[in-house]
Amino acid sequence: MITSTQQEHVDAAITSRRSIRAFLPTPVEREDIEKILEVAARAPSGTNIQPWKVYVLTGARKEQLSAAILQAHDDPDAARQHTEEYAYYPRQWTSPYIERRRKVGWDLYGLLGITRENKAGMHHQHGRNYRFFDAPVGLIFTIDRILEQGSWLDYGMFLENIMVAARGRGLDTCPQAAFTPFHRIIQQQLGLPENEMVVCGMALGYADHAKVENSLITQRAQLAEFVKFVE
């Protein structure tokens, strides 16, 4: 039986989850990483196939991957050779999605003092993804290519479980689709087998609350905008 106090703790872990874009160098204990992933693996999946695979990067190996991706990211000719294997975002933007996308983007850039004309600033900020925003732990997630859309839905629940379990331990995260265009570099650096496709990355660590970008709180639609009770 779940008590009211336990309910409050679960709700707090969910509602306090945010995409953190600046982390402290404070190490995360391996025991905590393992426990977060163990708890997250209780996510439901169709016929219990458990489609997730996780590569945990710390220290020099994390820095090596970051350096390799940033080298391509900072070279326009090289960057054009790297494209995502699956479409994360819609190919055609319509309302209300485009307005929500623009708002969160400009809200973040506004906090950082990056104007629309500052293309170099935008490029630099986007490149911070590939350093996992200086988090001490970087996670790369892959899925078997033979699996279909249902397994990707299951995967999302696994990712959410990681983020909530991290919050329950005072840790923060940032899920990162930004890694997907550089899947060939990731495959080479991590020795991924051919049957594995990169789903996304994720930064894990302790938020640096002194950084202005971490003050960003994104808006959520009111219940009436997306819920209809059918009675």
FENBELFEN-V714626 format. One record per run of one state. SS is the DSSP state (H for helix, E for strand, C for the rest). FROM is the first residue (numbers start at 0). LEN is the number of residues. If there is no record, write none. Layout:
# FENBELFEN-V714626
{{SS,FROM,LEN} {SS,FROM,LEN}}
This chain:
# FENBELFEN-V714626
{{C,0,3} {H,3,12} {C,15,3} {E,18,1} {C,19,3} {E,22,1} {C,23,6} {H,29,11} {C,40,5} {H,45,3} {C,48,4} {E,52,5} {C,57,1} {H,58,15} {C,73,2} {H,75,4} {C,79,17} {H,96,16} {C,112,6} {H,118,16} {C,134,2} {E,136,8} {C,144,4} {H,148,19} {C,167,4} {E,171,5} {H,176,14} {C,190,5} {E,195,10} {C,205,1} {E,206,1} {C,207,4} {H,211,4} {C,215,7} {H,222,4} {C,226,5}}
